[in-house]
Each structure stands twice: as C-alpha cells, then as structure tokens.
Amino acid sequence: MSTKRDANWTQQPERGSVGLMRLIAWIGLHLGRPTARVILYPICLYFMSFAPAPRRAGRAYLARVLGRPPSWGEQFRHIHTFASTILDRIFLLNDRLDLFEFRVHGEELAREASRCGQGRLVLGAHMGSFEAVRAIGHHNPDAPPVALLMYETNAQKMSRVMHAINPAATQEIIALGELDAMLRVQSRLAEGAFIGMLADRSFQSDEVRWLPLLGTPAPFPLGPFRLAALLRRPLLLMLGLYQGGNRYDIHFELLADFSRPGLDRQQSIEQALALYVARLEHHCRASPYNWFNFYDFWNTGHAPR
C-alpha cells in the first residue's frame, strides 16, 4: 500500500546539545576512550529515567525483535549501544581508527565500484554507526569518496554536530531542496563517488510503501529507490553495526542494479525496497541493539488495516 503520512518524528526535539557534544569530545580526547565510556552509564540512566517516550518506543521495538517483553537490562543495553556509537563518533571523526577493530563484509562490492570508476547510490538506516563506514573508507585510498544526500534541516544538524566534535572534520553533504542538488549528485556519481542516503524514515511530503518489518507494517519512503532507478545506478545497502567493546561489522550488500538495460523500472523499485526491508529485519535480528529509531516507527496510530 502506498500513501502519504505525517512524519511526527520530525517534530520531536533532538536530545543532547552541541555544547554537551563538545564536553564529551573534550573528555574523550583528553582523558581517553575508557574514561569517556564510564560517563555513558549515568547518561544512559538519565535517559532511562527522564525520556519516557523514546524509552517506550525502544521497549516496543525490543519486544518485536526479541519476541517477548524486554528486561530492564536489555532496555539499558539498547540505550548504551546507542550512546556508545555516539561516543565513538568523536574518535572516528578525529581519525583515531587505531582504537577500533573493523570486520568488512561485502568489501568486493566497494572495490568493484572503484575499479570501474562508476558511482553508486548507497542506502543506510538509523542503525549502528555511519561514521564507522565513513572512517574506513576515508582511510582506504582505494575506497570511493562518500557524499551524503540529506534534507536541508538534517544537513544543518549534521554539520553542527561534526563541527562541535572536530572543527577540522569534513564531510560532503548535499542538501535536498537546493537548486543544484541533483546536478551535484550526478556530477559526483560521474566522478565515482558513493552517494549515501538514509531510507528508513520519511518526511511528511514523502510517498511511502507500508511493508512488514518484524511482523508489523511500517512506512518506508519510495524516493531513494526512485532516484536510483532514475539515475540508472547500482544501489547498495551500507551499515556499520556495533558489536560491543571496540568492534564494528561493516556490511555492503547489493539491493539492485538499475544500470542493467531492459529492466521494468517500477517492478525493480518494488523489489529493491522489499529487499532493503528484508535485510534491515535480518540485521535487526542479528544485532538487535543497533536499532536507533526511538519513536513510534511503526506509526501504530496510522498504520493501514
């Protein structure tokens, strides 16, 4: 079913502040990652105590993925995993890759893109750490550069957070809504870059498709898949999942190759979206504490019957 919906997650204020990120960044970079990880515990306890709406959403997600009501400890672990990826962003943006252990799955897909010199559209989600994916690519001379395609408001938030963590950190961000956005996308693809988008949240004006995720229909935007089809580019899934300690698993998976001639475009879009949702469910079950949509993602008050 395709429909438009109210994206009420956009109305929720962001938790934390640029000032807090600067403070945590100073602690982490001057006192070290182990010391900084200690302060995550009171931060998570505060979140558990004084953020009832996100906690309810997290509990509802965990009940779906675990198949039973989650314990208090499992809810805390979910929040702590989220906080750990936020903390690690500080070190990744400051080029401290030596602190981490990365395992890359599907690396050949990225190498193939480098060899042929043709850009790819890559889809992520609010799962794990995009910075982990970006960081290993930034330090691999054979990896394609990555530019992010984001709505303008989110692009501004991302820029503020990055500047707070490291004023020297750079990330090319293309803001949707700017007049030259699509020209920049086409130019960067022609130069062999990866164009990254998040495809697990929709805005009020987005057309969505309701597909089952963890047993309940949820709304997913069609726009990223239509863009890949329009540009006739291969479409990849790209996730950096936190596995505890200092370990991250980086996944690259092919969702569709829209560059192939003779494709039924609409059918290929539907298949790519269905595969994206199926792979999200797979990774949710394999790494359940990496899901960071702390709101009513299933939009249970408006889901189709």
KEVEXTI-205744 format. One record per residue (C-alpha): residue number from 1; residue in one letter; chain; x, y, z. Coordinates in steps of 0.1 Angstrom, whole numbers. Layout:
// KEVEXTI-205744
(NUM 'A' 'A' (X Y Z)),
...
END
This chain:
// KEVEXTI-205744
(1 'M' 'A' (0 0 0)),
(2 'S' 'A' (13 34 -10)),
(3 'T' 'A' (3 65 9)),
(4 'K' 'A' (15 98 24)),
(5 'R' 'A' (18 102 61)),
(6 'D' 'A' (26 126 89)),
(7 'A' 'A' (62 122 99)),
(8 'N' 'A' (58 130 135)),
(9 'W' 'A' (93 120 144)),
(10 'T' 'A' (104 153 128)),
(11 'Q' 'A' (85 172 154)),
(12 'Q' 'A' (105 157 183)),
(13 'P' 'A' (133 178 196)),
(14 'E' 'A' (168 163 195)),
(15 'R' 'A' (182 151 228)),
(16 'G' 'A' (216 165 238)),
(17 'S' 'A' (232 196 226)),
(18 'V' 'A' (262 208 207)),
(19 'G' 'A' (276 221 240)),
(20 'L' 'A' (273 186 255)),
(21 'M' 'A' (289 170 225)),
(22 'R' 'A' (319 195 229)),
(23 'L' 'A' (322 185 266)),
(24 'I' 'A' (321 148 258)),
(25 'A' 'A' (345 152 230)),
(26 'W' 'A' (370 170 253)),
(27 'I' 'A' (367 143 279)),
(28 'G' 'A' (372 116 253)),
(29 'L' 'A' (401 131 235)),
(30 'H' 'A' (420 143 267)),
(31 'L' 'A' (412 115 291)),
(32 'G' 'A' (408 86 267)),
(33 'R' 'A' (380 63 255)),
(34 'P' 'A' (379 41 286)),
(35 'T' 'A' (373 71 309)),
(36 'A' 'A' (347 85 285)),
(37 'R' 'A' (329 52 284)),
(38 'V' 'A' (324 54 322)),
(39 'I' 'A' (303 85 319)),
(40 'L' 'A' (280 68 295)),
(41 'Y' 'A' (264 49 324)),
(42 'P' 'A' (249 80 342)),
(43 'I' 'A' (239 94 308)),
(44 'C' 'A' (220 62 300)),
(45 'L' 'A' (204 61 334)),
(46 'Y' 'A' (192 97 329)),
(47 'F' 'A' (178 88 295)),
(48 'M' 'A' (161 57 310)),
(49 'S' 'A' (146 78 338)),
(50 'F' 'A' (136 111 321)),
(51 'A' 'A' (129 102 284)),
(52 'P' 'A' (97 81 287)),
(53 'A' 'A' (86 84 251)),
(54 'P' 'A' (118 72 235)),
(55 'R' 'A' (121 45 261)),
(56 'R' 'A' (86 33 253)),
(57 'A' 'A' (95 32 216)),
(58 'G' 'A' (127 13 223)),
(59 'R' 'A' (108 -12 245)),
(60 'A' 'A' (82 -17 218)),
(61 'Y' 'A' (109 -24 192)),
(62 'L' 'A' (128 -48 215)),
(63 'A' 'A' (95 -67 222)),
(64 'R' 'A' (92 -72 184)),
(65 'V' 'A' (128 -82 177)),
(66 'L' 'A' (132 -104 208)),
(67 'G' 'A' (97 -119 206)),
(68 'R' 'A' (90 -112 243)),
(69 'P' 'A' (89 -82 266)),
(70 'P' 'A' (124 -70 272)),
(71 'S' 'A' (140 -69 306)),
(72 'W' 'A' (152 -37 322)),
(73 'G' 'A' (188 -48 315)),
(74 'E' 'A' (180 -53 278)),
(75 'Q' 'A' (165 -19 275)),
(76 'F' 'A' (195 -4 292)),
(77 'R' 'A' (218 -23 268)),
(78 'H' 'A' (199 -8 239)),
(79 'I' 'A' (204 27 251)),
(80 'H' 'A' (240 20 260)),
(81 'T' 'A' (247 7 225)),
(82 'F' 'A' (233 39 210)),
(83 'A' 'A' (254 60 234)),
(84 'S' 'A' (285 40 226)),
(85 'T' 'A' (282 48 189)),
(86 'I' 'A' (277 85 196)),
(87 'L' 'A' (308 85 218)),
(88 'D' 'A' (328 66 192)),
(89 'R' 'A' (318 91 166)),
(90 'I' 'A' (341 115 184)),
(91 'F' 'A' (371 93 179)),
(92 'L' 'A' (362 83 143)),
(93 'L' 'A' (359 120 133)),
(94 'N' 'A' (392 127 149)),
(95 'D' 'A' (410 99 129)),
(96 'R' 'A' (415 75 158)),
(97 'L' 'A' (408 43 139)),
(98 'D' 'A' (436 26 158)),
(99 'L' 'A' (412 23 187)),
(100 'F' 'A' (388 0 168)),
(101 'E' 'A' (386 -34 152)),
(102 'F' 'A' (366 -35 119)),
(103 'R' 'A' (353 -65 100)),
(104 'V' 'A' (342 -57 65)),
(105 'H' 'A' (316 -79 48)),
(106 'G' 'A' (309 -74 10)),
(107 'E' 'A' (341 -54 5)),
(108 'E' 'A' (343 -66 -30)),
(109 'L' 'A' (312 -45 -39)),
(110 'A' 'A' (330 -14 -29)),
(111 'R' 'A' (362 -24 -47)),
(112 'E' 'A' (343 -32 -79)),
(113 'A' 'A' (329 4 -78)),
(114 'S' 'A' (364 18 -75)),
(115 'R' 'A' (377 -4 -104)),
(116 'C' 'A' (350 6 -128)),
(117 'G' 'A' (351 43 -117)),
(118 'Q' 'A' (313 45 -116)),
(119 'G' 'A' (295 59 -86)),
(120 'R' 'A' (269 41 -66)),
(121 'L' 'A' (239 51 -45)),
(122 'V' 'A' (241 36 -11)),
(123 'L' 'A' (213 33 15)),
(124 'G' 'A' (218 33 52)),
(125 'A' 'A' (195 34 81)),
(126 'H' 'A' (194 47 117)),
(127 'M' 'A' (212 15 127)),
(128 'G' 'A' (247 13 141)),
(129 'S' 'A' (273 39 130)),
(130 'F' 'A' (276 56 97)),
(131 'E' 'A' (308 72 109)),
(132 'A' 'A' (324 37 112)),
(133 'V' 'A' (317 31 75)),
(134 'R' 'A' (328 66 65)),
(135 'A' 'A' (360 63 85)),
(136 'I' 'A' (373 31 70)),
(137 'G' 'A' (366 45 35)),
(138 'H' 'A' (383 78 43)),
(139 'H' 'A' (415 60 52)),
(140 'N' 'A' (414 35 24)),
(141 'P' 'A' (430 50 -7)),
(142 'D' 'A' (411 26 -30)),
(143 'A' 'A' (377 33 -15)),
(144 'P' 'A' (353 57 -33)),
(145 'P' 'A' (346 91 -16)),
(146 'V' 'A' (312 93 1)),
(147 'A' 'A' (288 123 -1)),
(148 'L' 'A' (256 124 20)),
(149 'L' 'A' (223 134 4)),
(150 'M' 'A' (200 148 32)),
(151 'Y' 'A' (171 170 38)),
(152 'E' 'A' (183 206 44)),
(153 'T' 'A' (173 207 81)),
(154 'N' 'A' (191 174 88)),
(155 'A' 'A' (221 185 68)),
(156 'Q' 'A' (224 216 91)),
(157 'K' 'A' (222 195 122)),
(158 'M' 'A' (248 171 109)),
(159 'S' 'A' (272 199 101)),
(160 'R' 'A' (268 215 136)),
(161 'V' 'A' (274 182 153)),
(162 'M' 'A' (305 174 132)),
(163 'H' 'A' (319 209 139)),
(164 'A' 'A' (313 205 176)),
(165 'I' 'A' (333 172 176)),
(166 'N' 'A' (361 183 153)),
(167 'P' 'A' (361 217 135)),
(168 'A' 'A' (385 203 110)),
(169 'A' 'A' (363 173 102)),
(170 'T' 'A' (350 173 66)),
(171 'Q' 'A' (320 155 51)),
(172 'E' 'A' (305 165 18)),
(173 'I' 'A' (268 170 24)),
(174 'I' 'A' (243 176 -4)),
(175 'A' 'A' (211 193 9)),
(176 'L' 'A' (179 182 -8)),
(177 'G' 'A' (159 213 -17)),
(178 'E' 'A' (188 233 -30)),
(179 'L' 'A' (185 242 -67)),
(180 'D' 'A' (217 224 -77)),
(181 'A' 'A' (213 193 -55)),
(182 'M' 'A' (206 169 -84)),
(183 'L' 'A' (233 184 -106)),
(184 'R' 'A' (258 178 -77)),
(185 'V' 'A' (246 142 -73)),
(186 'Q' 'A' (250 135 -110)),
(187 'S' 'A' (285 151 -110)),
(188 'R' 'A' (297 132 -80)),
(189 'L' 'A' (284 99 -94)),
(190 'A' 'A' (302 106 -127)),
(191 'E' 'A' (334 110 -106)),
(192 'G' 'A' (329 76 -90)),
(193 'A' 'A' (316 87 -56)),
(194 'F' 'A' (292 69 -33)),
(195 'I' 'A' (260 90 -26)),
(196 'G' 'A' (247 80 8)),
(197 'M' 'A' (210 83 19)),
(198 'L' 'A' (190 70 49)),
(199 'A' 'A' (159 52 37)),
(200 'D' 'A' (142 42 70)),
(201 'R' 'A' (125 75 78)),
(202 'S' 'A' (101 95 57)),
(203 'F' 'A' (90 131 58)),
(204 'Q' 'A' (55 145 56)),
(205 'S' 'A' (56 150 19)),
(206 'D' 'A' (71 116 11)),
(207 'E' 'A' (52 89 -6)),
(208 'V' 'A' (57 57 13)),
(209 'R' 'A' (51 20 10)),
(210 'W' 'A' (39 0 40)),
(211 'L' 'A' (59 -32 43)),
(212 'P' 'A' (61 -57 72)),
(213 'L' 'A' (91 -53 95)),
(214 'L' 'A' (94 -76 125)),
(215 'G' 'A' (58 -87 119)),
(216 'T' 'A' (41 -53 117)),
(217 'P' 'A' (37 -30 86)),
(218 'A' 'A' (59 1 87)),
(219 'P' 'A' (61 31 63)),
(220 'F' 'A' (92 33 41)),
(221 'P' 'A' (99 62 16)),
(222 'L' 'A' (99 54 -21)),
(223 'G' 'A' (120 84 -30)),
(224 'P' 'A' (156 69 -26)),
(225 'F' 'A' (147 39 -48)),
(226 'R' 'A' (130 60 -74)),
(227 'L' 'A' (161 82 -75)),
(228 'A' 'A' (184 52 -80)),
(229 'A' 'A' (162 40 -109)),
(230 'L' 'A' (161 74 -124)),
(231 'L' 'A' (198 78 -123)),
(232 'R' 'A' (203 42 -135)),
(233 'R' 'A' (229 33 -109)),
(234 'P' 'A' (236 2 -87)),
(235 'L' 'A' (220 5 -53)),
(236 'L' 'A' (238 -8 -22)),
(237 'L' 'A' (229 -13 14)),
(238 'M' 'A' (256 0 37)),
(239 'L' 'A' (256 -5 75)),
(240 'G' 'A' (282 -2 103)),
(241 'L' 'A' (269 -23 132)),
(242 'Y' 'A' (284 -20 167)),
(243 'Q' 'A' (293 -54 183)),
(244 'G' 'A' (305 -42 217)),
(245 'G' 'A' (338 -32 231)),
(246 'N' 'A' (357 -16 201)),
(247 'R' 'A' (343 -39 174)),
(248 'Y' 'A' (323 -29 143)),
(249 'D' 'A' (309 -50 115)),
(250 'I' 'A' (307 -31 82)),
(251 'H' 'A' (283 -45 56)),
(252 'F' 'A' (279 -38 19)),
(253 'E' 'A' (251 -56 1)),
(254 'L' 'A' (237 -52 -34)),
(255 'L' 'A' (200 -43 -34)),
(256 'A' 'A' (195 -36 -72)),
(257 'D' 'A' (214 -28 -103)),
(258 'F' 'A' (194 -2 -121)),
(259 'S' 'A' (221 3 -147)),
(260 'R' 'A' (211 -30 -164)),
(261 'P' 'A' (192 -25 -196)),
(262 'G' 'A' (157 -37 -201)),
(263 'L' 'A' (146 -35 -165)),
(264 'D' 'A' (109 -30 -156)),
(265 'R' 'A' (116 2 -135)),
(266 'Q' 'A' (85 0 -113)),
(267 'Q' 'A' (89 -37 -106)),
(268 'S' 'A' (126 -32 -98)),
(269 'I' 'A' (119 -4 -74)),
(270 'E' 'A' (94 -25 -56)),
(271 'Q' 'A' (118 -54 -54)),
(272 'A' 'A' (147 -32 -42)),
(273 'L' 'A' (125 -17 -15)),
(274 'A' 'A' (113 -51 -3)),
(275 'L' 'A' (149 -65 -2)),
(276 'Y' 'A' (160 -34 17)),
(277 'V' 'A' (133 -40 44)),
(278 'A' 'A' (141 -77 45)),
(279 'R' 'A' (178 -70 50)),
(280 'L' 'A' (170 -45 78)),
(281 'E' 'A' (150 -72 95)),
(282 'H' 'A' (178 -96 91)),
(283 'H' 'A' (203 -72 107)),
(284 'C' 'A' (179 -62 134)),
(285 'R' 'A' (176 -99 145)),
(286 'A' 'A' (214 -105 142)),
(287 'S' 'A' (224 -72 160)),
(288 'P' 'A' (192 -62 178)),
(289 'Y' 'A' (206 -34 199)),
(290 'N' 'A' (217 -14 169)),
(291 'W' 'A' (183 0 160)),
(292 'F' 'A' (182 37 169)),
(293 'N' 'A' (147 49 158)),
(294 'F' 'A' (135 59 193)),
(295 'Y' 'A' (100 69 182)),
(296 'D' 'A' (68 51 171)),
(297 'F' 'A' (85 39 139)),
(298 'W' 'A' (56 16 131)),
(299 'N' 'A' (32 46 133)),
(300 'T' 'A' (7 24 151)),
(301 'G' 'A' (-19 51 153)),
(302 'H' 'A' (-20 54 115)),
(303 'A' 'A' (-9 21 101)),
(304 'P' 'A' (-32 6 74)),
(305 'R' 'A' (-56 -21 84)),
END
